[in-house]
């Protein structure tokens, strides 16, 4: 009795990748939902089931948990537009490409 079988090879782009060490992991791992190389836990998206790049934050000395939450919830500072500025003053038109004019 002879049985035909083929080696199951999954394409590399379909396998989950560890964002910590860039190792491509197999779908069935002995480590469970962790990287086979660095043992970093793999967190999967509930939408696409792709592993998510999780970033760990460590607070600096002297920052309390409440202060950290307040800083995270703050709006980022508004940037001044660095695009071109056109001014039209009577018969004179000015185009400034890099930053605002000196008199503003």
HELIX and SHEET records of a PDB file:
HELIX    1   1 UNK A   12  UNK A   14  5                                   3    
HELIX    2   2 UNK A   65  UNK A   73  1                                   9    
SHEET    1   A 2 UNK A  85  UNK A  89  0                                        
SHEET    2   A 2 UNK A  92  UNK A  96 -1                                        
END                                                                             
